Amino acid sequence: MNTPHLRPKIAVVGAGWAGLSAAVSLARRVDVTVFEAGRQAGGRARTLAGNTDGFSFLDNGQHILLGAYRGVLTLMEHIGTDPETAFCRLPLQWHMYEGLQFQSTNFLSPLHILTGILRAKNVSFSLKIRLLSDMAALQRYARGKRADLAVAQWLRQRNVPRRLVAEFWQPLVWGALNTPLEHASLRVLCNVLSDGVWADKSGSDYLLPKRDLGAIIAEPALAKLKQYGADIRLETRVGRLKNLPDGRVVVNDEVFDAVIVAVAPYHAVHLFPEDTPDYIQTTYQNLRYHSITTVYLRYAVPVHLPAPLTGFADGTAQWLVYRGALGLPTNEVAAVISVSDHVGAFKSQEWAEKVHADVKRICPYLDEPEAVRVITEKRATTACTPDSATPDFAWLHQRRIYPAGDYLHPRYPATLEAAVQSGLTAAEMCLADFGLI
């Protein structure tokens, strides 16, 4: 009689997109237990439970994904979510209110961007050529081996016109890296553009959620994990991890063969064993964060915005997402304010008033909104600064502890795609150490 092979028992701490990605990848080959301190999965990209104030749905922030998010799309395929029903796919478009406006064309990459900018509106021909020249210079920088530097420094070196900084580069960097220009990594910006906008036409498409993020990722991921027999433990907080002499890891007095720590960095550092080397703890303590504020507005009448994504170079709202363009109620708008800690320290009512004033610039007929929700994530993402390196986790890996999270991606800023890829990488390392790859 053959003795059945015992499957490794792996704990995943944190059910955000990194943790769910890791758990789904693991569950076919090991026994998985998922610990989540909150009442629901999804992490920072989750559905807001409870009263929606009449909105079609409310997420913990308005997320804008790209067609280049192949990790997210692959995860959706594994858990049975159809991208066509989950997202509205739109070609890359740049619509600044009373400013720079262009849209990618049907040509193949990179002509789809080049011809789009040449056809741009509300900008002189000389500025179009200048923008293309700066993009070409950035591509040359991306291919080179030059040292990383702040985006603002690069813009000053090239003497980029103020208008292009205000109407293109600053909104781009704030939205993609959630870091002020003076501190934002030029190398990471190049990675984002190289792997997305410049790579192929479909990679530059916008993917705007037509459903709540819980229905897109969290709920189907949990359902798939249960199908695999995984143990899901919501509302279960985990204490500091401990290693046994044989290398296994103790989680809340329960023994596991390995643990993936997929929680926010300011929580992760308190989960690592007490004897974790100082250089790892110092790296976590030195991380800096920036906020993102989302303002949801619901009006009594339809809102007529000129584009699904309408930007302001001089407003409080950086981007307005017109839900009517996504097949959702036409009286709903979501406003995104990246690096909102850099924009101002406002109370919820003040944020709402300022964003409403921006909307009224386009739609002066609107009265006060019927409902408002303001959500500020004070530590939404880690700052994306030049030459920021991921920690050397060899010490933790030797103790079968594998950190995961958007802040650990070696090339990308802290995005949903970075979270999913990081979770997958941690799972693959774990499986490899058990000889399962």
C-alpha positions in Angstrom: 0.0 0.0 0.0 1.4 3.4 -1.0 1.7 6.0 1.7 0.0 9.2 0.6 2.4 12.2 0.3 1.7 14.8 2.9 1.1 18.2 1.4 2.9 21.2 2.9 0.7 23.3 5.2 1.1 27.0 4.3 -0.4 30.1 6.0 -1.1 33.3 4.0 -1.5 36.3 6.3 -3.5 39.0 4.7 -6.3 38.7 2.1 -5.5 41.7 0.0 -4.8 41.3 -3.7 -1.2 40.1 -3.0 -2.4 37.5 -0.4 -5.2 36.3 -2.6 -2.9 36.0 -5.6 -0.4 33.9 -3.5 -3.2 31.7 -2.0 -4.8 30.9 -5.3 -1.4 30.0 -6.8 -0.6 27.8 -3.8 -3.9 26.1 -3.2 -3.7 23.5 -6.0 -0.5 22.0 -4.5 -0.5 22.7 -0.8 -2.9 23.1 2.1 -3.6 26.8 2.5 -5.0 28.7 5.5 -5.7 32.4 4.9 -5.7 34.8 7.9 -7.4 38.2 7.4 -7.8 40.7 10.3 -10.7 42.5 8.6 -14.3 41.4 8.0 -13.8 41.1 4.3 -11.1 40.3 1.8 -9.6 42.7 -0.7 -7.3 44.8 1.4 -7.0 48.4 0.2 -8.9 47.6 -3.0 -12.1 46.3 -1.4 -15.8 47.0 -1.5 -17.2 49.3 1.2 -19.7 47.3 3.2 -22.9 48.7 4.6 -24.9 51.7 3.5 -24.0 52.8 0.0 -26.0 56.1 0.2 -27.8 55.2 -3.1 -24.6 54.8 -5.1 -24.4 51.9 -7.6 -21.4 50.7 -5.6 -18.6 52.1 -3.4 -15.0 50.8 -3.3 -12.4 51.8 -0.9 -11.0 54.1 -3.6 -11.5 54.6 -7.3 -8.9 52.3 -9.1 -7.9 52.8 -12.7 -6.2 49.7 -14.2 -4.3 49.2 -17.5 -4.5 46.7 -20.2 -0.9 45.9 -19.4 -2.0 44.5 -16.0 -1.4 40.9 -17.2 -1.0 39.6 -13.7 -4.4 40.9 -12.6 -6.0 39.6 -15.9 -4.4 36.1 -15.4 -5.6 36.0 -11.8 -9.1 36.8 -13.0 -8.9 34.0 -15.5 -8.0 31.6 -12.8 -10.8 32.6 -10.5 -13.4 32.7 -13.2 -14.0 36.5 -13.6 -14.7 37.8 -17.1 -12.8 41.0 -17.8 -15.4 42.0 -20.3 -18.1 42.2 -17.7 -15.9 43.5 -14.9 -14.2 46.4 -16.8 -15.0 49.0 -19.4 -12.0 48.9 -21.7 -11.2 52.3 -23.3 -8.3 53.3 -25.6 -5.7 55.5 -23.9 -7.0 59.1 -23.8 -5.7 62.2 -22.1 -8.4 64.8 -21.5 -7.4 67.8 -19.5 -10.3 70.2 -19.0 -9.5 73.3 -21.1 -6.1 71.9 -21.7 -4.1 69.1 -23.4 -6.4 66.5 -25.0 -5.4 63.5 -27.2 -6.4 59.9 -27.7 -4.4 56.9 -29.0 -5.2 56.0 -32.6 -5.7 52.6 -34.3 -2.1 52.4 -35.5 0.2 49.8 -33.9 2.6 50.8 -31.1 4.3 53.2 -30.9 2.5 55.0 -33.7 -0.8 54.9 -31.7 0.8 57.4 -29.3 2.8 59.4 -31.7 -0.2 60.0 -34.1 -2.5 60.6 -31.1 -0.3 63.4 -29.8 0.2 64.9 -33.2 -3.6 65.2 -33.4 -3.9 66.6 -29.9 -6.2 69.5 -29.2 -5.8 72.8 -27.3 -2.1 72.8 -27.7 0.3 74.3 -30.2 2.2 72.3 -32.8 5.5 73.3 -31.1 4.4 71.9 -27.8 3.2 68.6 -29.5 6.7 68.2 -31.0 8.3 69.1 -27.6 6.2 66.4 -25.8 7.2 63.8 -28.4 10.8 64.9 -28.1 10.7 64.5 -24.3 9.1 61.1 -24.6 11.8 60.0 -27.0 14.5 61.2 -24.6 12.8 59.2 -21.8 12.8 56.1 -23.9 16.6 56.6 -24.5 17.0 57.0 -20.8 15.1 53.8 -20.2 17.3 51.8 -22.5 20.5 53.2 -20.9 22.3 52.4 -17.7 22.3 55.9 -16.2 21.6 56.5 -12.5 18.1 57.0 -11.3 17.0 60.5 -10.4 13.9 62.4 -9.4 11.4 63.2 -12.2 11.5 66.9 -11.3 15.3 67.0 -11.7 15.0 65.4 -15.2 12.3 67.9 -16.2 14.5 70.8 -15.1 17.5 69.4 -17.0 15.4 69.3 -20.2 13.8 72.7 -19.4 10.4 71.2 -20.1 7.8 74.0 -20.5 5.6 74.7 -17.5 2.5 74.0 -19.4 3.5 70.5 -20.3 4.6 69.8 -16.7 1.2 71.0 -15.4 -1.0 69.3 -18.0 0.9 66.1 -18.6 4.0 65.1 -16.6 2.6 66.0 -13.1 -0.8 64.3 -13.5 1.0 61.3 -15.1 3.5 60.9 -12.2 1.0 61.6 -9.5 -1.5 59.1 -10.9 1.1 56.4 -11.7 3.5 56.7 -8.8 1.5 58.5 -6.2 4.6 60.5 -5.4 5.5 64.2 -5.8 7.7 65.1 -8.8 10.5 66.2 -6.5 10.8 62.7 -5.0 9.4 60.4 -7.8 11.7 57.8 -9.4 12.4 58.5 -13.1 13.4 54.8 -13.5 10.1 53.5 -12.2 8.2 55.9 -14.4 10.1 54.5 -17.4 9.2 51.0 -16.3 5.6 51.8 -16.2 5.6 53.5 -19.6 7.8 50.8 -21.2 5.8 47.9 -20.0 2.4 49.6 -20.6 2.0 52.6 -22.8 5.0 52.0 -25.1 4.8 48.2 -25.2 1.7 47.6 -27.3 -1.6 49.3 -28.0 -3.8 47.1 -25.9 -1.4 47.5 -22.9 -2.1 51.2 -22.9 -5.9 50.7 -22.6 -7.7 51.9 -19.5 -9.7 49.3 -17.6 -12.3 51.0 -15.5 -14.3 48.8 -13.1 -18.0 48.5 -13.9 -18.6 46.4 -10.8 -17.3 46.6 -7.2 -13.8 45.2 -6.7 -15.1 42.6 -4.3 -17.2 41.1 -7.0 -14.2 41.3 -9.4 -11.4 39.8 -7.3 -12.1 39.1 -3.6 -15.3 37.1 -3.7 -14.5 34.9 -6.6 -11.0 34.3 -5.2 -12.4 33.2 -1.9 -14.8 31.0 -3.7 -12.0 29.4 -5.7 -9.9 28.9 -2.6 -12.8 27.1 -0.8 -13.2 25.0 -3.9 -9.6 23.9 -3.5 -10.3 23.2 0.2 -8.5 26.2 1.7 -9.3 27.3 5.2 -10.4 31.0 5.2 -10.3 32.8 8.5 -11.7 36.4 8.4 -11.6 38.7 11.4 -8.6 36.8 12.7 -5.6 38.9 13.7 -2.2 37.3 13.7 0.5 37.9 16.3 4.3 37.8 16.0 5.6 34.7 14.1 7.9 32.2 15.8 10.1 29.6 14.3 10.4 26.1 15.7 13.8 24.3 15.8 12.8 22.2 12.8 12.2 25.3 10.7 8.4 25.3 10.8 6.5 28.5 11.7 4.0 29.1 14.5 1.0 31.3 13.7 -1.3 32.0 16.6 -0.1 28.8 18.3 -0.7 26.8 15.2 2.2 25.2 13.3 2.7 25.7 9.5 5.5 24.6 7.2 5.8 28.2 5.8 4.1 31.6 5.9 3.5 34.2 3.3 3.2 37.6 5.0 1.0 39.7 2.6 -0.1 42.6 4.8 0.7 46.3 4.7 4.4 47.0 5.5 3.6 48.9 8.7 1.9 45.7 9.9 4.4 43.2 8.4 7.3 44.5 10.5 5.4 43.6 13.7 4.8 40.1 12.5 8.4 39.1 11.8 10.2 37.1 14.5 11.7 39.0 17.3 15.2 38.1 16.2 14.7 39.5 12.7 17.9 41.4 11.7 18.0 45.1 12.3 18.6 45.9 8.6 15.2 44.4 7.7 13.4 46.3 10.5 15.2 49.5 9.6 14.2 49.2 6.0 10.6 49.0 7.0 10.8 51.8 9.5 12.3 54.1 6.8 9.5 53.6 4.4 7.5 56.7 3.6 3.9 56.8 2.5 1.5 59.0 0.5 -2.3 59.3 0.7 -5.0 58.9 -1.9 -8.4 60.5 -1.5 -11.5 59.5 -3.4 -14.6 61.6 -3.5 -17.9 60.0 -4.7 -20.6 62.4 -5.7 -24.2 61.6 -6.6 -26.4 64.3 -8.1 -30.2 64.6 -8.7 -29.7 64.9 -12.5 -27.3 63.4 -15.0 -23.8 64.8 -15.1 -22.5 65.5 -18.6 -18.7 65.2 -18.6 -16.7 65.4 -21.8 -14.8 62.2 -21.3 -14.9 59.0 -19.2 -11.7 60.3 -17.5 -11.6 64.1 -17.3 -8.5 65.7 -15.7 -7.7 69.1 -14.1 -4.3 70.7 -14.2 -5.5 73.3 -11.7 -8.2 71.7 -9.7 -8.5 69.8 -6.4 -9.8 66.8 -8.3 -7.0 65.4 -10.5 -9.3 63.0 -12.4 -13.1 62.7 -12.6 -14.4 59.3 -13.5 -17.8 59.6 -15.3 -19.7 56.5 -14.3 -22.3 57.1 -16.9 -19.7 56.3 -19.6 -19.2 52.9 -17.9 -22.8 51.9 -18.2 -23.5 53.0 -14.6 -25.9 55.7 -13.3 -25.3 58.9 -15.2 -25.7 61.0 -12.0 -22.6 59.5 -10.3 -19.0 60.8 -10.4 -15.9 59.6 -8.7 -12.9 62.0 -8.1 -9.4 60.8 -7.6 -6.8 62.9 -5.7 -3.4 61.2 -5.6 -0.7 62.3 -3.1 -3.6 64.1 -1.3 -1.3 64.6 1.7 0.7 66.9 -0.6 -2.4 68.6 -1.9 -3.8 69.7 1.4 -5.1 68.6 4.9 -8.8 68.9 4.5 -11.7 67.5 6.3 -14.2 65.3 4.4 -16.7 68.1 3.9 -14.0 70.4 2.5 -12.8 67.7 0.1 -16.4 67.3 -1.1 -16.9 71.0 -1.5 -13.7 71.5 -3.5 -14.4 68.6 -5.8 -18.0 69.7 -6.3 -16.6 73.1 -7.4 -14.5 71.4 -10.0 -17.4 69.4 -11.3 -19.5 72.7 -11.6 -16.8 74.2 -13.7 -17.8 71.7 -16.4 -21.5 71.4 -15.4 -22.6 74.8 -14.0 -26.2 73.7 -13.9 -25.6 71.2 -11.1 -27.0 71.9 -7.6 -25.4 70.5 -4.5 -24.9 66.7 -4.6 -27.6 64.5 -3.0 -25.0 62.2 -1.5 -21.2 62.3 -0.9 -18.7 59.8 0.3 -15.1 60.8 1.0 -12.4 58.1 1.5 -8.8 58.9 2.4 -6.2 56.2 2.7 -3.5 58.0 4.6 -0.9 55.3 3.9 -2.3 54.3 0.5 1.1 53.5 -1.1 4.8 53.7 -0.3 6.7 56.6 -1.8 8.3 55.7 -5.1 11.7 57.3 -4.8 14.9 57.0 -6.8 17.1 54.0 -6.2 14.7 52.5 -3.6 15.6 48.9 -3.4 13.7 45.9 -2.0 15.1 44.5 1.2 17.3 41.4 1.2 14.9 38.8 2.6 17.3 35.8 2.6 17.2 35.6 6.4 13.4 35.4 6.4 13.3 33.0 3.4 15.6 30.6 5.3 13.0 30.6 8.1 10.2 29.9 5.6 8.7 33.4 5.9 8.0 35.1 2.5 6.9 38.7 2.5 4.6 39.9 -0.3 2.9 43.1 -1.3 2.8 45.9 -3.8 5.6 47.8 -2.1 8.0 45.0 -2.9 7.8 44.9 -6.7 11.3 45.5 -8.1 10.1 47.5 -11.1 6.7 49.0 -10.5 5.1 51.4 -8.1 2.6 50.2 -5.5 -0.3 49.2 -7.8 -2.8 46.4 -7.9 -0.7 44.8 -10.6 2.4 45.0 -8.4 0.5 43.4 -5.6 -0.7 40.5 -7.7 2.7 39.9 -9.2 4.4 40.1 -5.8 2.0 37.5 -4.3 2.6 35.2 -7.2 6.4 35.5 -6.8 6.2 34.8 -3.1 4.1 31.7 -3.8 6.6 30.5 -6.4 9.5 30.9 -4.1 7.7 29.0 -1.4 6.8 26.1 -3.8 10.3 26.0 -5.1 11.7 25.6 -1.6 9.5 22.6 -1.1 10.5 21.2 -4.5 7.0 21.6 -5.9 8.1 23.6 -9.0 
